[in-house]
Structure formats: C-alpha cells, structure tokens
C-alpha cells in the first residue's frame, strides 16, 4: 500500500479499484495458540470487582472476577461432562448472564458454539442441530421441550416446581417442595427423553485436573457456527474462527480513545444469539471492561425503565426500537438524560427517522454501522458524533478492512459515488459455510473477497452507503428499482398507520379514515 496512490478523502485507489480504510491500521496478535476467551480476559483493563453483567429482569449481577472464574470453571466442568475439542455445543437461550458464560466456556474448552433464536420451532431447531452436528445442548428448563431427544443436556438453571409445571411434569413428581433431589430430577428428565444431563451449578463445581484449558484451541480453529440466510437466501452455518472474533474485538474496541469504555453502561436488548449481540455484548465490551445490562426481550416501557434505573449511556438497537424511541409519547415519562449514544444497524435509517430522533434527543448521537454474519459483524461504522451526522451512512470502512464496489452487470470496479455490489475483505471475514463448499465458492472468491449481495456505494469522503439487497432489486421497464426506498417513504407518513413489504409485486389502495392522501 505504501507505493499506491490512495485518495486521502475517499480511500479509493484507482490502480487497484479498492477502497482502503481511512482508520488506523491495527496490529493483530500473532500468537497462534490464542483463543477468544484467553484474549478477552488478557485484554481487560478493569478491576475484578467491577460489574460485568446485570440482569435487568432478575437483578442478578456478575463481577469481572466472578465472570472469569465461572467461564473457566464451567469449561473444566464441560470437559468432565464429555465435551471434547471440536464438538459442537448448541446453546438455546434468551439473553442471560448464563448464556454469556456458557458461550465463552464452550470456546474455552476448545468446542464450537452454535446458537439460534429461542422462538424457533422444534423442527427448525432440529434442522440446525442436525446440520451443525451438535453433540450437546445448553438450555434453560423452559426451552427443553423444543430440543431433540437423546442428546446430552446442560441445564442453565436448576429445575424447580415452576419449571415442572411449565413442562407438564408437576403432577408426576413425588416431591412438592421447590427443591428436587438429583435422582428425582434424573427420572423426570429421562421420561422427557434426556437420559444424561448436568446442571450449570454442578459443572461450576467441577474439579477436573486432567484438562489443560491453555492447550484447548488455536486462532485458526472454529469458535462458532452462526446460521445466516447469507447472500443467497438459504440458512447456512457460517464458520467463525477465534482469529475472526479476536480481530472483531480489536476493531470494535479501536474507538477506545473516543468512548470511555470502563465508565460506559451498555443496554443489551439485541439478541446475544445473533452475530452483533454476540460480537458486542459477549466479546468487545467485556474486553474493554464496560458494564452490560441485559434484557431478555424488548418491551418499550421496561426498556425505558431500565435506561432510567441503571443510567444507561449506550444503547445499540435495531431500527424499529429507534423509531419507538423517536415517536412514542411514553418516552417522555422517563428520565433518559444519561444516554450518550443510541446506535442502529440491521437496516439503513432514513433522514426523517434521524431528524425525529435528534429532535427528541438533541444531546444523543446516533452512530450507525454495517456488517454481516459472514464478516463477524464488521464492515463500516460511525465512531464520533461528527461521523454520525452523515445522514443515511453506515460510517467509514472499519480498520484493516477493504471494500470494492462492483458493477452488477459488467463487474467493473467503480469509483466514489457509483452504486454496485459491495465486496469486503479483511481479518474478520468468515472461513466459509460449514460443509457447503459450493455456497462458499459462490460468495467467497480465491482472493478472499466476500461478495455481500448488498447494493451500495462509497462517497467522496469515504462514507459507506447501503442502498438495498441486490437480490431484492425489482426490474421494471428496464429499470432496477430498490423496494426499500419506496417502503421507507411511507414509514413516517402520519396518516399511514403501518406499512408492510414482501416479495409479491403488487400494490393496493386502501381507504384510511380521516386520511388526506
């Protein structure tokens, strides 16, 4: 790169057709035996008594010292239970402290984590379990009815009578107290198809002196299989290595000089089973010593109450939540003065939405970002209030990442302000799709470029703009029309109560009472 003529404003090099990041290049750790958990706990610059997690639902909390102890104790316990390096451990859970501990413990003992939405159906869960070749399941008692049978089970909490009632087993238990002895519990679970199990609390007490966690895993080993519809629509297991996650942590924490991480309090309502929730709330923020306040699910009033009670400073959300914060009259009933930033991703925000939000929260900046499961949630980001004022932009290209903008028809490499498919390359790009070389070859070329399937451009100042999904472009009378733009225009029209979108190319006029349209 030293001999290349790179435009300092856009980052574009005409000779290569590549957009280079304008941010500082990051030196990544070279130690081949480094794993994500070891990197996170080595990277921390926070006192062990500092709070790592708070569960807003239960009020439970965990310090950084307790977190580290639980992660490596559980990893040893999982090894005693039979989990071997390279085994796939299926974690099915809503946001919880135990989810984070289980995820890191799985990786610490050299196993591979796969996660999914707890709202998925049993058949959807069974399909992913089969595809990923999962050998163990980790779940709270309330979700075990969704799991395939005859697979070793780790319960994230001890069963009590409430759980038995939920599972329809209360009348089969000879005991009426809330505490069940292990023999009774084993009998009840065996009847449900789980002859072999352990509890989270049991495994934390394990004394496995035969397992050396220091030797479990290398940077190039698979850390997680995260399922994504990807760039081609069908769900596939995305292979994320420890090296990918470590590079992601380095990238996300690069803005350390801008945000005082250790004094920041983050709210987590984004699902931790999703790549961004995992990358942010289980990886990057722990590495920097922030406090994370968890919510199991989004409820506007509970979210507002959580922000007020815990003095939340940063709240990464998805666009529908941000729209609720901007529009709902309920918001005005709560003290949200602690907020510094409310980040948004998953879809571009329109200027109308951003204007409504900044009018209500003039002192809160609104950073946006762009990333995929296949890029470990890394791509572009806004790191400062000034960068966040670039309406509609996903920010600047992330450190160590390179972009190409490729013409959809000719495959020509495009200069600034011209739209095409976004290609990305860098240290966070996936290893490939699990057991699917054909799909891998379709989206990941021999030079390491990920063909994202997203339509966008980079402007003359180096800011990335996402226009739409390439596969969703509608060809009409010779023109390529992006449906997102049409949908976005009606989102904030007061006389339209809601809008819907899909893949059926049709439209209807519906009479709305008191509408002037």
ZAMARGU-4260 file (C-alpha; in steps of 0.2 Angstrom, whole numbers, plus 5000, padded with zeros to 4 digits):
<rodrens>
0) 5000/5000/5000 | 5015/5012/5003 | 5018/5014/4984 | 4999/5015/4979 | 4991/5032/4975
5) 4976/5032/4988 | 4964/5047/4988 | 4966/5053/5006 | 4947/5058/5006 | 4938/5043/4999
10) 4952/5030/5002 | 4950/5024/4984 | 4964/5018/4974 | 4961/5020/4955 | 4975/5007/4951
15) 4968/4993/4961 | 4950/4998/4962 | 4950/4996/4981 | 4943/5007/4994 | 4956/5006/5009
20) 4951/5010/5027 | 4955/5028/5032 | 4956/5022/5050 | 4972/5017/5059 | 4979/5000/5054
25) 4978/4988/5069 | 4991/4976/5073 | 4983/4959/5077 | 4990/4947/5090 | 5002/4934/5081
30) 5001/4920/5095 | 4994/4905/5085 | 4988/4897/5102 | 4977/4912/5107 | 4958/4909/5109
35) 4945/4922/5111 | 4941/4919/5129 | 4960/4920/5133 | 4961/4936/5123 | 4946/4944/5131
40) 4952/4941/5149 | 4970/4946/5145 | 4964/4962/5136 | 4954/4968/5151 | 4960/4984/5160
45) 4947/4984/5174 | 4947/4979/5192 | 4940/4961/5196 | 4926/4969/5207 | 4919/4980/5193
50) 4902/4974/5187 | 4902/4965/5170 | 4884/4960/5169 | 4867/4965/5177 | 4851/4955/5173
55) 4838/4969/5172 | 4824/4956/5174 | 4831/4947/5190 | 4843/4960/5197 | 4857/4947/5197
60) 4874/4953/5193 | 4892/4946/5190 | 4908/4955/5193 | 4923/4953/5181 | 4932/4942/5193
65) 4917/4931/5195 | 4914/4930/5176 | 4932/4924/5173 | 4931/4911/5187 | 4914/4905/5180
70) 4920/4904/5162 | 4935/4893/5166 | 4926/4883/5179 | 4912/4879/5168 | 4924/4875/5154
75) 4933/4862/5165 | 4916/4855/5170 | 4910/4854/5152 | 4926/4844/5148 | 4922/4832/5163
80) 4905/4830/5156 | 4912/4824/5140 | 4913/4839/5129 | 4929/4837/5118 | 4938/4850/5107
85) 4929/4851/5091 | 4912/4846/5097 | 4898/4857/5093 | 4888/4863/5108 | 4870/4870/5104
90) 4866/4885/5115 | 4847/4889/5116 | 4843/4903/5127 | 4837/4921/5128 | 4848/4935/5134
95) 4855/4930/5151 | 4872/4930/5161 | 4872/4911/5160 | 4871/4912/5140 | 4887/4923/5140
100) 4896/4912/5152 | 4891/4896/5143 | 4897/4903/5126 | 4914/4908/5132 | 4916/4892/5142
105) 4912/4882/5126 | 4925/4891/5117 | 4937/4890/5131 | 4937/4871/5131 | 4940/4870/5113
110) 4922/4866/5107 | 4912/4875/5094 | 4896/4885/5099 | 4881/4886/5088 | 4866/4897/5093
115) 4848/4901/5087 | 4833/4910/5091 | 4823/4903/5106 | 4807/4907/5097 | 4811/4895/5083
120) 4800/4880/5081 | 4806/4862/5087 | 4808/4857/5068 | 4819/4872/5064 | 4830/4869/5079
125) 4831/4850/5075 | 4836/4855/5057 | 4850/4866/5063 | 4856/4853/5076 | 4857/4840/5063
130) 4866/4852/5050 | 4879/4858/5063 | 4881/4840/5070 | 4878/4846/5088 | 4883/4834/5101
135) 4877/4843/5117 | 4863/4856/5121 | 4863/4870/5133 | 4846/4877/5138 | 4836/4884/5152
140) 4822/4871/5158 | 4808/4882/5150 | 4815/4878/5132 | 4820/4859/5133 | 4803/4854/5126
145) 4810/4861/5109 | 4826/4851/5109 | 4829/4835/5100 | 4829/4820/5112 | 4843/4808/5117
150) 4857/4822/5117 | 4867/4826/5132 | 4859/4841/5141 | 4866/4855/5151 | 4853/4865/5161
155) 4856/4883/5163 | 4847/4883/5180 | 4841/4870/5192 | 4823/4864/5189 | 4810/4869/5202
160) 4792/4867/5203 | 4788/4881/5192 | 4798/4873/5178 | 4790/4856/5181 | 4773/4865/5179
165) 4779/4873/5163 | 4784/4856/5156 | 4768/4847/5162 | 4778/4836/5175 | 4772/4844/5191
170) 4759/4830/5195 | 4772/4816/5191 | 4784/4822/5204 | 4783/4814/5221 | 4790/4830/5229
175) 4780/4846/5231 | 4795/4857/5238 | 4804/4868/5226 | 4820/4858/5228 | 4822/4842/5219
180) 4835/4829/5223 | 4845/4823/5208 | 4838/4806/5207 | 4820/4813/5205 | 4826/4826/5193
185) 4835/4812/5183 | 4820/4801/5182 | 4809/4816/5176 | 4821/4821/5163 | 4823/4803/5157
190) 4805/4802/5154 | 4806/4818/5143 | 4820/4810/5133 | 4835/4816/5141 | 4844/4802/5150
195) 4860/4811/5153 | 4861/4829/5160 | 4871/4841/5171 | 4866/4857/5178 | 4876/4874/5176
200) 4879/4874/5195 | 4885/4856/5196 | 4898/4860/5182 | 4904/4876/5190 | 4909/4865/5205
205) 4919/4853/5194 | 4937/4849/5199 | 4945/4842/5183 | 4963/4842/5185 | 4966/4832/5169
210) 4961/4846/5157 | 4973/4859/5152 | 4962/4874/5145 | 4978/4883/5140 | 4980/4869/5126
215) 4962/4870/5120 | 4962/4879/5104 | 4971/4889/5092 | 4967/4906/5082 | 4963/4896/5066
220) 4951/4884/5075 | 4932/4886/5073 | 4924/4896/5088 | 4906/4897/5082 | 4894/4891/5068
225) 4882/4905/5067 | 4867/4902/5055 | 4863/4915/5042 | 4852/4916/5026 | 4868/4925/5020
230) 4869/4932/5002 | 4859/4918/4994 | 4843/4916/5005 | 4845/4899/5012 | 4851/4896/5030
235) 4869/4891/5031 | 4882/4888/5045 | 4894/4902/5045 | 4911/4897/5051 | 4919/4910/5063
240) 4936/4907/5069 | 4944/4913/5085 | 4955/4924/5074 | 4939/4931/5066 | 4932/4935/5084
245) 4949/4942/5090 | 4950/4954/5075 | 4932/4959/5078 | 4936/4963/5096 | 4951/4974/5091
250) 4941/4983/5078 | 4926/4987/5089 | 4937/4992/5103 | 4948/5004/5092 | 4937/5018/5097
255) 4943/5017/5115 | 4950/5034/5114 | 4933/5041/5109 | 4922/5032/5121 | 4927/5030/5140
260) 4923/5011/5139 | 4926/5007/5158 | 4913/5020/5163 | 4901/5016/5150 | 4885/5006/5154
265) 4878/4997/5139 | 4860/4991/5137 | 4858/4974/5128 | 4841/4971/5120 | 4849/4964/5104
270) 4848/4945/5105 | 4865/4938/5110 | 4862/4923/5099 | 4864/4935/5084 | 4881/4939/5077
275) 4881/4958/5083 | 4874/4954/5100 | 4887/4941/5102 | 4901/4951/5095 | 4897/4967/5105
280) 4890/4961/5122 | 4900/4945/5124 | 4916/4949/5116 | 4921/4968/5113 | 4913/4976/5128
285) 4920/4963/5140 | 4937/4965/5133 | 4936/4984/5137 | 4928/4982/5154 | 4911/4990/5151
290) 4895/4986/5161 | 4882/4977/5151 | 4863/4977/5157 | 4854/4963/5149 | 4835/4962/5144
295) 4828/4946/5139 | 4816/4953/5126 | 4811/4971/5121 | 4796/4979/5129 | 4796/4998/5127
300) 4791/5003/5145 | 4803/4990/5153 | 4817/4996/5141 | 4814/5014/5146 | 4813/5009/5165
305) 4830/5000/5163 | 4838/5015/5155 | 4832/5026/5169 | 4836/5014/5183 | 4854/5009/5178
310) 4858/5026/5170 | 4862/5018/5153 | 4874/5028/5142 | 4874/5017/5126 | 4860/5008/5119
315) 4863/4998/5102 | 4846/4995/5095 | 4838/4990/5078 | 4828/5002/5068 | 4810/4998/5075
320) 4816/5001/5093 | 4824/5018/5087 | 4808/5023/5079 | 4798/5019/5095 | 4810/5030/5105
325) 4808/5044/5092 | 4789/5043/5091 | 4781/5036/5107 | 4773/5048/5119 | 4778/5036/5133
330) 4796/5040/5131 | 4793/5057/5139 | 4788/5050/5156 | 4806/5043/5159 | 4822/5052/5163
335) 4834/5046/5149 | 4847/5060/5152 | 4861/5048/5155 | 4860/5042/5136 | 4876/5047/5126
340) 4873/5037/5111 | 4860/5026/5103 | 4867/5015/5089 | 4857/5007/5075 | 4861/4994/5062
345) 4852/4980/5053 | 4844/4992/5040 | 4848/5010/5035 | 4839/5024/5044 | 4830/5037/5034
350) 4833/5056/5037 | 4816/5058/5043 | 4818/5045/5057 | 4835/5053/5061 | 4828/5070/5062
355) 4813/5064/5073 | 4826/5056/5085 | 4838/5070/5086 | 4824/5082/5089 | 4818/5072/5104
360) 4836/5068/5110 | 4847/5083/5104 | 4862/5078/5115 | 4862/5060/5110 | 4872/5055/5095
365) 4866/5041/5083 | 4880/5031/5076 | 4876/5018/5063 | 4886/5003/5057 | 4886/4989/5043
370) 4892/4971/5045 | 4886/4953/5041 | 4887/4937/5050 | 4899/4932/5036 | 4910/4947/5042
375) 4909/4944/5061 | 4898/4960/5061 | 4912/4971/5055 | 4912/4982/5039 | 4909/5000/5042
380) 4905/5011/5057 | 4902/5029/5064 | 4914/5032/5078 | 4910/5050/5083 | 4896/5062/5083
385) 4903/5071/5068 | 4903/5055/5058 | 4886/5050/5064 | 4879/5066/5056 | 4882/5059/5039
390) 4863/5055/5036 | 4860/5038/5029 | 4878/5032/5030 | 4884/5017/5039 | 4901/5026/5043
395) 4918/5024/5037 | 4926/5007/5032 | 4932/4998/5048 | 4951/4996/5052 | 4960/4983/5042
400) 4945/4981/5030 | 4945/4984/5011 | 4930/4987/5000 | 4926/4985/4982 | 4911/4992/4973
405) 4907/4981/4958 | 4896/4985/4944 | 4881/4972/4944 | 4882/4969/4925 | 4900/4972/4919
410) 4909/4968/4935 | 4919/4984/4933 | 4927/4991/4949 | 4918/5008/4952 | 4925/5024/4959
415) 4916/5035/4973 | 4898/5039/4972 | 4894/5025/4959 | 4882/5011/4965 | 4886/4992/4964
420) 4888/4977/4974 | 4899/4978/4990 | 4913/4966/4991 | 4923/4965/5008 | 4940/4958/5013
425) 4949/4958/5029 | 4953/4948/5045 | 4935/4946/5051 | 4929/4938/5035 | 4922/4920/5038
430) 4932/4904/5034 | 4917/4898/5024 | 4900/4890/5025 | 4900/4874/5036 | 4900/4858/5025
435) 4895/4868/5010 | 4909/4871/4998 | 4898/4876/4983 | 4889/4890/4993 | 4906/4896/4999
440) 4914/4897/4982 | 4899/4907/4977 | 4901/4921/4989 | 4920/4920/4994 | 4932/4921/4980
445) 4950/4915/4979 | 4957/4932/4983 | 4947/4932/5000 | 4933/4944/4994 | 4916/4942/5002
450) 4903/4946/4989 | 4890/4953/5001 | 4875/4954/4989 | 4872/4972/4996 | 4870/4986/4984
455) 4879/5002/4990 | 4892/5015/4987 | 4907/5024/4995 | 4906/5043/4993 | 4920/5056/4990
460) 4923/5057/5009 | 4925/5038/5012 | 4907/5035/5020 | 4898/5019/5015 | 4880/5020/5010
465) 4869/5004/5009 | 4855/5006/4996 | 4847/4989/4996 | 4849/4970/4994 | 4855/4965/4977
470) 4843/4950/4976 | 4828/4961/4981 | 4830/4973/4966 | 4815/4974/4956 | 4817/4975/4937
475) 4803/4986/4930 | 4803/4993/4912 | 4821/4991/4911 | 4825/5000/4927 | 4832/4992/4943
480) 4821/4998/4957 | 4826/4997/4976 | 4810/4992/4986 | 4817/4998/5002 | 4817/5016/4996
485) 4798/5015/4992 | 4794/5007/5009 | 4805/5020/5019 | 4795/5034/5011 | 4779/5029/5020
490) 4786/5024/5037 | 4784/5042/5044 | 4768/5047/5035 | 4756/5051/5050 | 4741/5046/5040
495) 4748/5028/5036 | 4747/5018/5052 | 4759/5005/5046 | 4767/4998/5031 | 4771/4980/5025
500) 4783/4973/5012 | 4786/4957/5004 | 4791/4949/4988 | 4775/4949/4979 | 4775/4963/4966
505) 4758/4970/4969 | 4750/4985/4977 | 4733/4990/4984 | 4725/5007/4988 | 4716/5005/5005
510) 4704/5019/5011 | 4710/5025/5028 | 4698/5035/5039 | 4702/5054/5040 | 4717/5052/5028
515) 4720/5066/5016 | 4730/5055/5004
</rodrens>
